[in-house]
Amino acid sequence: MIALTVVVLTLLSISLSVGIALVLLRGYRRGPGHPGMLYLAVGLILLTTVPELLRIGLPTLTSVDAVGRSVLVSGSELAGLGIILWTVYGGESQ
């Protein structure tokens, strides 16, 4: 039961982050004046979707150990946070 709950929550997390990213991408495509929307979408994907996929995919498809997986997941999360912070604080206008 616990494993099923974890799988459902993981799929929900991935679905929500991809859905939000798609909304941001639609906002970006509507007008040239909103490049921050694209950066927010990329940051969100790196912060939520990629780490979840790495947590599942790396042990399943590769022989990357727990330390390597942790480093890759943390790196993706930090990159996502960095992009989001850069966008929020006006990085695109600098």
Phi, psi and omega in degrees: 000321179295317180298318179296320178297318179297317180296315180297316179295322177296314179296323177296316179298315179296315181298315180295317182292322177293320178298315178295319179297322178295321176298317178296320179294322176297320177296323178294318183287341182291331182201149181289351184274007185232056179293340178298331178298319179296315180295321177295321178297315179296316179299318179296317179297317179291331182279327187241305188289309183300314178299320178297317179293324177294320179298327180271313188287320183298310179291334181282318189256343184228179177253026179293131181282177184298323180292314178298318178297317180297318179296316180294318179296313179297321178297318177295316179297318179294320177296318178298314178298319180298317179295318179296314179298317180300318180291315183297322183267021170083030181297329182289338182268357182272000000 
